[in-house]
Amino acid sequence: MAIRERESLSATSMAVSSSSSSIQAAQVSLPHSIDSKNQFFVWREFLWGGIAGAFGEGMMHPVDTIKTRIQSQAILSRSQHQKSILQMMRMVWAADGLRGFYRGVTPGLTGSLATGATYFGFIESTKKWIEESHPSLGGHWAHFIAGGIGDALGSFVYVPCEVIKQRMQVQGTSSSWNSVLKNANSGKIPGVQMYGYYTGMFNAGCSIWKEQGPRGLYAGYWSTLARDVPFAGLMVTFYEALKNLNEYGKKRWIPNSDCNVSSSLEGLLLGGIAGGLSAYVTTPLDVIKTRLQVQGSNLRYNGWLDAIHRTWMIEGVKGMFRGSIPRILWYVPASALTFMAVEFLRDNFNKELENDNREEVASLSVDKKKSSLPEVA
């Protein structure tokens, strides 16, 4: 009997020891599962960014139409008296009503969906990688590089959509575009060969491909990168710097305050400021990009540097910053709405997923403990 009791106690102690080791093994493996789950949240930023980018573009497309038309006046009209913002708005409304302001909205949404996804997705992924692998490039440099990389990757889809969108925007109605064609063909607009009227996004894409090939769809590609990479890098840098400044101000001036501003409202305010500052600084690059993309098959400018030189010599500083006001008016609310949407999606969906993961991990831990403990007779 004593021998059997000793054997039973020995078996029980071995089982308990085995169960404790299995629990420790489970606890060691849980952080890995949590980390793998958290990696998924970075990939979710692509979805949030795409939704937010398309949302901002859709809301502000009419302002972008006015900006594009103002910047392209030098190509489509030889008149020295170019239209102001209000005059251009009246002209668009008189020609086509509300529909005229939304001309080219489909390619605009498509391009913003792609670049928004890569922009916000790669900001999170690349920023973490830069800070871990290159600590000297941490902080604002990491934000600038991450934003630039994310926007550059989205340019493969964004640039063709931008070319199609801007050509549709400057055309307006078929009757107004036919009058421009007549002036071009009669020599009233020398050195410019116009293209036919586009009935939609796919018609425009096929027509440009047929007439000019990939070069037409990617017209102004390098000037687009020259504008968008600095803009994207500056915008996220300004945004993160403003967030840090806001946190510093709250700690310095109202340290004991219980007032908490929601991330969505913070994104709305700070995102608008960051977008407006970045937009103004990069306006000259936007002017050059727009003129290269809307000039058609008979090239007026022989590349980016020629466009800068001729614009500066003929129109001066005013020409380089033409359309800066509608550009800022577009980017302030567009950036505000985009960052607000991203912060809203992060707050409302990422937290729910994190709670679901915690419940799943806790359930997994309990199940492992139960399965590892043996029944003792």
Disulfide bonds with the S-S distance in Angstrom:
none
